[in-house]
C-alpha cells in the first residue's frame, strides 16, 4: 500500500492504517529504535508509541513523507525512552556514543534566544550537509540523526568501519569549520 493510501486510512480513522504503516515502514522504524535504545523490547515499545503519536496527529496533519515522519516519531520515542531510563547511564544504545562524538558543538537551551540559535544552527547544518558527498552525507545522517552504529553503516554502504569512522571524523572537522565561518561557534 502506498503512503497516500495509508494517510487516507488515518483520515478515515480506520485502524488498518496502523497495520499498513507498520507493514510499509515498521522494519526501518524498528531498526532505528533498536539502534537508539539498544533493546529489542524497547524498540517494540517505541514503535507502539510512534503509532499512537501518528494516530493522534493524522488528521489534521498530512505529512508529505509518511516514512520520514514515522521514523522521526520512532526516533523521538526512543530518545525519550533512553532519557527516562536513567540520567546517570545516559543511554543503552548508540545515543551516548553519537552525542559524545559531536561534543558540545550542538548544544541548545531553553530561552527564546536559544531557540533562535538552534534554528540558525539547523539551517547551517542543512547547508553543511549539502556540501558533503552522497556517501559522507549518508554516513553523517545515519550516525548523528538516526544514531546507527558504525558497523551497521559500514555494512549498508559496503565499506569498512575504518572508512566510516574516518569519514565521520573528517565531517565533524568540516562541520566545526563551517559553523565557525557562519559565526555559530
Residue frames as qw, qx, qy, qz and C-alpha x, y, z in Angstrom:
[[0.000, 0.890, 0.457, 0.000, 0.00, 0.00, 0.00],
 [0.403, 0.497, -0.015, 0.768, 1.30, 3.45, -0.92],
 [0.238, -0.141, -0.465, 0.841, 1.85, 6.20, 1.65],
 [0.291, -0.098, -0.121, -0.944, -1.03, 8.35, 0.36],
 [0.645, -0.275, -0.608, -0.372, -3.42, 5.42, 0.76],
 [0.530, -0.248, -0.660, 0.472, -2.20, 4.87, 4.31],
 [0.031, -0.037, -0.231, 0.972, -2.72, 8.55, 5.11],
 [0.486, -0.207, -0.369, -0.765, -6.28, 8.29, 3.77],
 [0.640, -0.308, -0.703, 0.033, -6.87, 5.37, 6.16],
 [0.315, -0.183, -0.488, 0.794, -5.71, 7.60, 9.01],
 [0.201, -0.051, -0.057, -0.977, -8.08, 10.34, 7.86],
 [0.637, -0.250, -0.507, -0.524, -10.97, 7.84, 7.83],
 [0.458, -0.491, 0.560, -0.486, -9.87, 6.74, 11.34],
 [0.943, 0.108, -0.261, -0.178, -9.53, 3.19, 10.02],
 [0.647, -0.629, 0.431, 0.005, -7.43, 1.10, 12.41],
 [0.905, 0.249, 0.225, 0.261, -5.97, -0.75, 9.43],
 [0.278, 0.917, -0.196, 0.210, -3.85, 2.36, 8.93],
 [0.459, -0.715, 0.523, -0.067, -1.55, 1.21, 11.73],
 [0.856, -0.017, 0.501, 0.129, -1.10, -2.25, 10.21],
 [0.669, 0.687, 0.148, 0.241, -0.41, -0.75, 6.79],
 [0.015, -0.937, 0.312, -0.155, 2.04, 1.76, 8.27],
 [0.605, -0.541, 0.583, 0.012, 3.96, -0.96, 10.09],
 [0.864, 0.256, 0.403, 0.157, 3.96, -3.21, 7.02],
 [0.544, 0.787, 0.041, 0.288, 5.47, -0.44, 4.91],
 [0.182, 0.783, -0.342, 0.486, 7.78, 1.37, 7.35],
 [0.782, -0.595, 0.059, -0.175, 7.90, -0.74, 10.51],
 [0.919, -0.001, -0.060, 0.391, 11.19, -2.53, 9.82],
 [0.408, 0.536, -0.128, 0.728, 13.08, 0.72, 9.29],
 [0.386, -0.730, 0.078, -0.559, 11.46, 2.27, 12.36],
 [0.905, -0.425, -0.015, -0.008, 12.31, -0.75, 14.50],
 [0.792, 0.211, -0.124, 0.560, 15.93, -0.68, 13.34],
 [0.102, 0.654, -0.147, 0.735, 16.22, 3.00, 14.33],
 [0.638, -0.645, 0.063, -0.417, 14.61, 2.37, 17.73],
 [0.958, -0.200, -0.067, 0.192, 16.85, -0.64, 18.38],
 [0.605, 0.400, -0.164, 0.668, 19.95, 1.36, 17.44],
 [0.134, -0.677, 0.152, -0.707, 18.96, 4.17, 19.82],
 [0.709, -0.543, 0.158, -0.422, 17.76, 2.08, 22.76],
 [0.126, 0.465, -0.870, 0.106, 19.96, -1.00, 22.38],
 [0.356, 0.042, 0.848, -0.391, 16.97, -3.18, 23.22],
 [0.123, -0.205, -0.830, -0.504, 14.55, -5.23, 21.13],
 [0.161, -0.604, -0.750, 0.215, 11.82, -4.87, 23.76],
 [0.071, -0.619, -0.150, 0.767, 12.25, -1.08, 23.95],
 [0.003, 0.133, -0.585, -0.800, 12.23, -0.91, 20.15],
 [0.122, -0.445, -0.851, -0.250, 8.79, -2.57, 20.08],
 [0.163, -0.704, -0.513, 0.463, 7.50, -0.08, 22.66],
 [0.098, -0.455, 0.182, 0.866, 8.89, 2.81, 20.62],
 [0.045, -0.158, -0.753, -0.637, 7.04, 1.56, 17.54],
 [0.175, -0.629, -0.757, 0.033, 3.82, 1.47, 19.54],
 [0.183, -0.661, -0.240, 0.687, 4.45, 4.96, 20.92],
 [0.061, -0.251, 0.436, 0.862, 5.15, 6.29, 17.42],
 [0.083, -0.368, -0.821, -0.428, 1.99, 4.68, 16.02],
 [0.183, -0.723, -0.594, 0.303, -0.04, 6.33, 18.76],
 [0.168, -0.539, 0.049, 0.824, 1.63, 9.67, 18.01],
 [0.013, 0.008, -0.633, -0.774, 0.72, 9.37, 14.33],
 [0.134, -0.539, -0.822, -0.126, -2.83, 8.28, 15.18],
 [0.184, -0.745, -0.412, 0.491, -3.21, 11.43, 17.27],
 [0.152, -0.503, 0.227, 0.820, -1.53, 13.74, 14.71],
 [0.148, 0.061, -0.682, -0.714, -3.17, 12.49, 11.48],
 [0.215, 0.714, 0.219, 0.629, -5.62, 14.16, 10.90],
 [0.415, 0.864, 0.133, -0.252, -5.34, 17.14, 10.79],
 [0.183, -0.675, 0.579, 0.419, -1.67, 16.80, 9.83],
 [0.892, 0.433, 0.123, -0.043, -0.97, 15.41, 6.36],
 [0.497, -0.589, 0.466, 0.434, 2.76, 14.53, 6.21],
 [0.504, 0.694, -0.357, -0.371, 4.46, 14.96, 2.86],
 [0.505, 0.376, -0.777, 0.032, 6.72, 11.96, 3.52],
 [0.824, -0.435, -0.066, -0.358, 4.97, 9.45, 5.74],
 [0.902, 0.012, -0.308, 0.302, 8.03, 7.21, 6.12],
 [0.370, 0.377, -0.331, 0.782, 10.28, 10.05, 7.24],
 [0.430, -0.535, 0.094, -0.721, 7.59, 11.36, 9.58],
 [0.919, -0.310, -0.178, -0.165, 7.12, 7.92, 11.12],
 [0.785, 0.115, -0.340, 0.504, 10.87, 7.29, 11.54],
 [0.082, 0.487, -0.276, 0.825, 11.21, 10.71, 13.21],
 [0.673, -0.491, 0.015, -0.552, 8.37, 9.82, 15.59],
 [0.949, -0.139, -0.256, 0.120, 10.06, 6.48, 16.37],
 [0.553, 0.322, -0.337, 0.690, 13.40, 8.21, 16.93],
 [0.218, -0.546, 0.199, -0.784, 11.81, 10.75, 19.26],
 [0.853, -0.398, -0.086, -0.326, 10.06, 7.98, 21.21],
 [0.887, 0.033, -0.302, 0.347, 13.34, 6.09, 21.50],
 [0.305, 0.440, -0.318, 0.782, 15.23, 9.16, 22.68],
 [0.503, -0.541, 0.112, -0.665, 12.56, 9.87, 25.31],
 [0.948, -0.249, -0.182, -0.081, 12.76, 6.26, 26.48],
 [0.729, 0.202, -0.340, 0.559, 16.56, 6.42, 26.75],
 [0.019, 0.519, -0.262, 0.814, 16.46, 9.71, 28.65],
 [0.687, -0.477, 0.030, -0.547, 13.83, 8.40, 31.02],
 [0.898, -0.025, -0.427, 0.099, 15.66, 5.14, 31.61],
 [0.717, -0.516, -0.152, 0.444, 18.47, 6.65, 33.62],
 [0.124, 0.986, -0.104, 0.047, 20.02, 10.08, 33.79],
 [0.488, -0.679, 0.521, 0.173, 23.24, 8.62, 35.15],
 [0.705, 0.012, 0.646, 0.294, 23.62, 5.96, 32.49],
 [0.228, 0.671, -0.161, -0.687, 22.50, 8.22, 29.65],
 [0.666, 0.479, -0.325, -0.470, 21.62, 5.56, 27.10],
 [0.775, -0.182, 0.604, -0.025, 21.76, 1.89, 26.32],
 [0.795, 0.478, 0.323, 0.189, 22.40, 2.07, 22.59],
 [0.602, 0.311, 0.153, 0.720, 24.27, 4.38, 20.25],
 [0.099, -0.942, -0.254, -0.193, 22.85, 7.58, 21.75],
 [0.519, -0.799, 0.126, 0.274, 25.66, 8.31, 24.18],
 [0.672, -0.112, 0.416, 0.602, 28.41, 7.44, 21.70],
 [0.364, 0.618, 0.431, 0.547, 26.99, 9.59, 18.91],
 [0.184, -0.961, -0.156, -0.135, 26.36, 12.56, 21.17],
 [0.632, -0.626, 0.209, 0.405, 29.84, 12.28, 22.68],
 [0.634, 0.176, 0.412, 0.630, 31.35, 12.30, 19.19],
 [0.175, 0.771, 0.313, 0.527, 29.65, 15.59, 18.38],
 [0.403, -0.074, -0.402, 0.819, 30.60, 17.01, 21.75],
 [0.021, -0.620, -0.454, 0.639, 29.26, 20.33, 22.89],
 [0.135, -0.015, 0.464, 0.875, 29.09, 21.69, 19.36],
 [0.264, -0.352, -0.620, -0.649, 25.34, 21.27, 19.02],
 [0.157, -0.359, -0.738, 0.549, 24.01, 22.20, 22.47],
 [0.166, -0.563, -0.391, -0.708, 20.72, 24.06, 22.79],
 [0.046, -0.041, -0.617, 0.785, 18.93, 25.78, 25.66],
 [0.001, 0.563, 0.816, -0.129, 15.52, 26.82, 26.85],
 [0.033, 0.612, 0.177, -0.770, 15.30, 30.57, 26.21],
 [0.592, 0.750, 0.237, -0.174, 13.81, 32.21, 23.08],
 [0.126, 0.830, -0.497, -0.219, 17.35, 33.26, 22.15],
 [0.405, -0.291, 0.862, 0.090, 18.44, 29.62, 22.45],
 [0.651, 0.452, 0.598, -0.117, 15.54, 28.57, 20.22],
 [0.431, 0.871, -0.093, -0.217, 16.58, 31.12, 17.60],
 [0.074, -0.685, 0.708, 0.155, 20.18, 29.94, 17.75],
 [0.574, -0.008, 0.819, -0.015, 19.02, 26.33, 17.44],
 [0.642, 0.669, 0.342, -0.150, 17.03, 27.22, 14.29],
 [0.256, 0.872, -0.379, -0.175, 20.07, 29.01, 12.85],
 [0.335, -0.459, 0.820, 0.068, 22.21, 26.01, 13.72],
 [0.688, 0.279, 0.666, -0.079, 19.77, 23.66, 11.99],
 [0.555, 0.818, 0.049, -0.147, 19.86, 25.80, 8.84],
 [0.030, 0.791, -0.598, -0.122, 23.66, 25.88, 8.94],
 [0.518, -0.206, 0.830, 0.017, 23.82, 22.09, 9.32],
 [0.708, 0.546, 0.431, -0.122, 21.45, 21.68, 6.37],
 [0.382, 0.882, -0.245, -0.126, 23.76, 23.87, 4.31],
 [0.248, -0.610, 0.751, 0.052, 26.77, 21.91, 5.52],
 [0.701, 0.068, 0.707, -0.061, 25.19, 18.58, 4.58],
 [0.672, 0.711, 0.157, -0.134, 24.68, 19.79, 1.01],
 [0.172, 0.834, -0.514, -0.102, 28.48, 20.20, 0.70],
 [0.509, -0.354, 0.785, -0.014, 29.20, 16.55, 1.52],
 [0.282, 0.175, -0.829, -0.450, 29.40, 13.73, -0.98],
 [0.745, -0.219, -0.344, -0.528, 26.42, 11.37, -1.07],
 [0.772, -0.113, -0.595, 0.192, 28.16, 8.65, 0.97],
 [0.280, 0.102, -0.488, 0.821, 29.58, 11.10, 3.52],
 [0.413, -0.241, 0.024, -0.878, 26.15, 12.69, 3.92],
 [0.811, -0.214, -0.455, -0.299, 24.52, 9.26, 4.40],
 [0.630, -0.026, -0.611, 0.479, 27.14, 8.31, 6.98],
 [0.046, 0.173, -0.342, 0.922, 26.70, 11.60, 8.87],
 [0.577, -0.236, -0.096, -0.776, 22.90, 11.49, 8.93],
 [0.824, -0.158, -0.530, -0.124, 22.74, 7.80, 9.79],
 [0.549, -0.001, -0.591, 0.591, 25.21, 8.26, 12.65],
 [0.112, -0.036, -0.380, 0.917, 24.07, 11.54, 14.15],
 [0.512, -0.092, -0.073, -0.851, 20.37, 11.67, 13.28],
 [0.856, -0.097, -0.369, -0.348, 19.35, 8.00, 13.19],
 [0.453, -0.641, 0.565, -0.253, 22.08, 7.04, 15.70],
 [0.966, 0.193, -0.158, -0.070, 23.08, 3.95, 13.75],
 [0.725, -0.517, 0.354, 0.287, 26.17, 2.02, 14.88],
 [0.080, 0.702, -0.551, -0.444, 29.29, 2.47, 12.75],
 [0.316, -0.105, 0.926, 0.177, 29.25, -1.25, 11.91],
 [0.460, 0.576, 0.653, -0.173, 25.68, -1.03, 10.56],
 [0.289, 0.859, -0.084, -0.414, 26.53, 2.00, 8.42],
 [0.090, -0.543, 0.752, 0.364, 29.62, 0.28, 7.01],
 [0.397, 0.137, 0.905, 0.068, 27.69, -2.87, 6.18],
 [0.445, 0.712, 0.478, -0.259, 24.86, -0.95, 4.47],
 [0.288, 0.875, -0.217, -0.321, 27.32, 1.04, 2.32],
 [0.951, 0.254, -0.005, 0.177, 29.59, -1.91, 1.59],
 [0.333, 0.735, -0.399, 0.435, 32.67, -0.32, 3.13],
 [0.603, -0.049, -0.642, 0.471, 34.89, -0.81, 6.16],
 [0.439, -0.795, -0.370, 0.197, 34.32, 0.50, 9.69],
 [0.508, -0.344, 0.075, 0.786, 37.59, 2.41, 9.33],
 [0.167, 0.328, 0.444, 0.817, 36.26, 4.26, 6.27],
 [0.297, -0.765, -0.497, -0.281, 33.08, 5.23, 8.11],
 [0.558, -0.675, -0.213, 0.434, 35.00, 6.38, 11.20],
 [0.445, -0.115, 0.226, 0.859, 37.41, 8.36, 9.04],
 [0.019, 0.519, 0.504, 0.690, 34.59, 9.98, 7.10],
 [0.413, -0.800, -0.432, -0.054, 32.74, 10.90, 10.29],
 [0.567, -0.503, -0.070, 0.649, 35.92, 12.35, 11.79],
 [0.294, 0.092, 0.342, 0.888, 36.56, 14.48, 8.70],
 [0.145, -0.640, -0.552, -0.515, 32.91, 15.53, 8.53],
 [0.475, -0.761, -0.363, 0.253, 32.92, 16.65, 12.17],
 [0.462, -0.333, 0.107, 0.815, 36.00, 18.76, 11.42],
 [0.112, 0.307, 0.495, 0.805, 34.35, 20.24, 8.35],
 [0.296, -0.749, -0.560, -0.194, 31.19, 20.92, 10.36],
 [0.487, -0.649, -0.212, 0.544, 33.16, 22.74, 13.03],
 [0.324, -0.113, 0.294, 0.892, 34.90, 24.86, 10.37],
 [0.046, -0.502, -0.609, -0.612, 31.56, 25.56, 8.66],
 [0.380, -0.782, -0.491, 0.051, 29.90, 26.60, 11.93],
 [0.448, -0.503, -0.037, 0.738, 32.81, 28.92, 12.73],
 [0.195, 0.118, 0.451, 0.863, 32.52, 30.51, 9.28],
 [0.224, -0.625, -0.602, -0.444, 28.78, 31.00, 9.89],
 [0.081, -0.474, 0.325, -0.814, 29.54, 32.66, 13.23],
 [0.788, -0.396, -0.231, -0.411, 27.78, 29.94, 15.21],
 [0.870, -0.261, -0.264, 0.324, 30.84, 28.75, 17.14]]
